[in-house]
């Protein structure tokens, strides 16, 4: 069943690149009126134009910037909070400014976005909010302490917002992507010697594509998920279910991008 979002107004933060762009593109293809909010460096207006959408320069870590954008948009049916950064560094070496900026964008930015979206949706008595969390909301991947902490914190926002906004018919859910091919991870996808080991611990034997995350977002935002709120949907190829690894038999073959089994 194809998604139909005609007559729906959708806002996507971080919507000019990566997973956010895939989400923006998928909503636009499904007939929605899409507004992309992203940093000016990401050229949201230019990206939006290619989708028949609208784009606005917004820094989600700045409450006034977020509020100004939502006041300009005036109304929204669906909001996807997808803006995020993922700086790497050992726990003991992460500078305070990197920690603060990561939480400001990934956690406080979502808080600002949810507040602004909820204020709009409460007036119209309904809406759907989808947060882009991560499998790192649950685990402690090394050299990503600020990212991990911020994504874990999103689950607190998720559960609280779902609880408080449910009476206003506002649903709040989250997707938790695993290892997805984006601008940040493309270099890793191009190293078979690296991903062959990583993908052994993913049940489907491969990494994911941004569009696969977008499909999950559209489902949670759609009426097909009308009785779902406060939920997290893993989009990780079974990685979180594969603690002890899936791929290790003599008959398993890695072709440079994915594992397959011949028996």
N, C-alpha and C positions, 0 to 999 in steps of 0.2 A: 504494500500500500504506500504510494508516494505521499510525502508530507505536503500539506496545503496551508500556507500561512498568508494567503491573500487577506488584505484588510488588517493585518497585524503589524504593529510598529515595534521594531526590535532595535535594541541598543547593545553594542558589543564593545566593551573596553579591551584595549590591546588587540583591536580587530584588524590591524593593518599588516600583520605578519604572522607566520607560524600557524599554530592551532587557531588563534583568533581570526585570522584571515580565512581559514577553511570554514569556520563557523559563519562568518559574514557572507562568504560566497554561497554556502548551502542555504542559508535563510533567504538570500536574494533569489536564488534559483527556485525556491519554493513559493515565491510570490510576495514575500514580506517587504515592507518598507524599512530599510536598514540604515542605521546611523552608526558609524564607526568613530569611536573615541580613542585617540592614541597620541603619543608624543609628537610634536611637530617634526622631529627628526625622521619619523616613520612615514611622513607625508600622507596622513590619513585622507585628506581631501582628494589627492591624486589617485590613491588606491581605490577609494570609494567610487570615484567617477568610472572606473573600469567595470564596476559591478552595477552601475545604475543606482548607487546609494549616495548617502551624504557622509562627509567626513569632517571631524572637528579636532583641533589640537587641544588635548587635555592631559594634565598631569594628575593621575588619580591620587597621588600622595598629598595633593593640595585640595582641601575640602572646598574652598571657594571655586577652584577650577571645575570640580565635579558638579557642584551646585549650579554654577552658571550654565554649564552645558545642559543639564536636565531642565533648568528653567527655560532655556531657549527651545528645547525640544518639546516642552510643555506636557507631553503625554507619552506613555510607552506601555505596551502590553507584555513585553518580554525583555528582560535585561540579562545579559551574560557578562559576568565579571571575569575577564580573562587576562587582564594586564598582569605581567609578572617578569621578574628577572631572576637569574640563577648564577650568581658569582661563585667561583670555586676557591677553595683555600683550606688548609689544615685548621682544625679547631683552634689550636694555640696561636695561630698567626693571623686570624681574621681581624682586620682593623675595626674599630668601633664605628667608623663612618660607613663601612661596607655593611656591617650588621644593621645599623640604623636605616640605611637606604633600602635594604632588602625588605625589612619589616614594614617600612613606610609604604612601599609599592605593593608588596604581595599581601600584606595583612591589613594595614590601615587603609590602603587604597580600596580593598574590597569592602571594608566597613563603611567608608564614605559612599561607595557605590550602592551598597544595600540600603543605607539610610535614604539616599536620594531616590532610589527606585521605589522603596516602600512608601515614601511620602506621596509620590505620584499615584501609585497603585491603590493606596488606601482611599484616595478621593474617588476613584472609579470602581472601588470594591472588587478588585480582582487583578490577577496577574501571575506571572511566573518568573522566578529568578533562578539562574543556574550559575553556580560557582565552578571555576576551573581549579580544582585541587590537584592532587597527585598521589601516586602510590607512596611518595615520600611523606605524605601525611601520616603514614603508619610506620615507616622504617627509618633507619639512621644511616643512609648512604654516606660514606666518608667524604670529607672535604666539601660538604654542602650544609653545614650546620645552620646557617641563617635561612637558607631555602627550606630545609626540613622543618625548622621551627615555625616558619611562616605558614607553610602548608598544613602543618598539624593544627595551628591556630585557626585555620579556616573552618575546621570541623566544629569548633566552638561557636563561631559565627553562624554556621549552617544550622546547628541544632537549636540555638536560641532564636534565630530569626524564624525558623519554621514554626516553633512553638508560639511565638508572639504574634506572628502575622497570619497564622492559619484562620483565626476568626474573621479576618478581612478577605478571605478567599484568595490569599496570596500564597502560592506554593514556592518553596525554596529547596532546591536539590543541588547536588554536586556531582561532577564527573571526576574520576581519579585516573588520569592517563598514566601509562607506564612509559616505556622507552619508545618515543615517537620521533619519526624523521622530521626535523625542523632545521632552521638555519643554525641553531646552536648545536645540534647533534649530527649534522650531515658529515662532518669530518670523521666521526666515529663509525658511521655506516659505511664509509669508504675503506675501513680497515678490517678485512675479513679475519685476520689473526686475533683481533680484539673481540669482535662481535660473535665469533664462533663460540667462545667460552661463555660470553654473557647470555647468548640465546639458548644455551643448554638449560637454563633455568626459566625458560618461558615455554609454557605447555604447547603453544602453537608454533614454536620454533623460529620465530621471526620478530622483527620490530613492527611497530604500527605506523600508519599514515595519518596525517592530520584530518583527512576526511572521515576516517573511522571514528575519531573522537567527535567530530562535528555531528555525525549521525546520532550518537548517543545524546548529545546536547539537544538536538532537535526533538528527539523522543521525549526527553524530560520536560521540554517546554511545550509540548503538544497536548492536545486533549486526550491522547492515548494514555497519558500519565496523570489523568485527572484525580486519581486517588493516591498519588505518590507525593509525599513531602517529607523533608528531613532525611532524605535517603542519599547514599553515595553509590555511584555506579562505577565499578572498576572497568577501565578500558585498557587492559594490560596484557592481553593474549594469554591470560592464566598465570602470569608471573607470580602473583601473590599466593597462588595455590600450589606453587611448585618449589617449596622450600628445599627439598632434597634433590632437585634437578629432574628433568624429564628425559633428556637426550644423553644416552651413554652406551647404548648397545652397539655391538659390532656392525649391525646392519644399518645404523644411523649414518646419514651422509649430509655434510654441510656443503652447499653449492656456492658459498660466498655471501649469501644473503639470508638463507634460511636452512633449517634442519628438516630432513624428510626421513621416513622410515620405509624400508623395502619389504617388511614382513609384518 
